[in-house]
Amino acid sequence: MDTSGTHRAELSLEGRRLSYLDFGPATGRPLLALHGHFSEGLVFAALAAELGPGWRVIAPDQRGHGESGRASDYSREGYVADAVALLDHLGVPSAVVLGHSMGGKNAYHLAARHPDRVSALVNVDDPVVIPDTGPSGIAFCLDWPQRAPTREALLAELGDAAPMVADLLREEPDGAWRLPFVPADVVASDLGVRGDHWAVWLGSDCPALLVHGRTSFLLTPELAREMAERRPHTRRAELDAGHFIPTEDPEGLAKAVRDFLGTLR
């Protein structure tokens, strides 16, 4: 995929780097795209290409992910503050905000807390309820190696987990390779998405699209239907995919988003 026109930049938030990709063009309508755990802004490159020049997709590497720095906390308040700071930095008063998984939760928290900054909302496979019991569902990553002398060595040490992060690994200045996140940070962030978020999901009334995977392990079709029915001005699109829709069905996601954006004024 040609991403040669993509611009990467960063801003400093109290000494912490927030890196982001701006797929442009500057004249396009702004769409802020928030990735999930084990991911980064680049996952939205295909979506940006499909939406074309009419939309300016801005995709940050959220705190603790990709090229962005680690944070002292991974609460919704922190993630939302980062999103607002990025919009302020770019001089964007209001944007369509799309988020996948953890990014979806950040997106509708942003819409509820700052309704003036979100003109429309796209939630990609994030449920409003995640039981607040037991260890993190992604605690398995705590056993992953964080660094190795070569890319091949790191992939070998990752074993069966290698396909999940193979395209995300970073090369260090000394030639070593590392994960694009610290596993303990991701687990802390995952624990922070638990609980009942119905009040927040229903706390905004801008136009919204809920995209969910028919075989998702996280968001059941039954809950997705209830979420769409209970929130005003909300459409629903069910795709033949699992939870990781941006990589499992990028074409289906692009079509659903494009059709929804076409309904906006």
Secondary structure, 3 states (H helix, E strand, C coil): CCCCCCEEEEEEECCEEEEEEECCCCCCEEEEEECCCCCCHHHHHHHHHHHHHHEEEEEECCCCCCCCCCCCCCCHHHHHHHHHHHHHHHCCCCEEEEEECHHHHHHHHHHHHCHHHEEEEEEECCCCEECCCCCCCCHHHHHCCCEECCHHHHHHHHHHHHHHHHHHCEECCCCCEECCCCHHHHHHHHHCCCEECHHHHCCCCCCEEEEEECCCCCCCHHHHHHHHHHCCCEEEEEECCCCCHHHHCHHHHHHHHHHHHCCCC
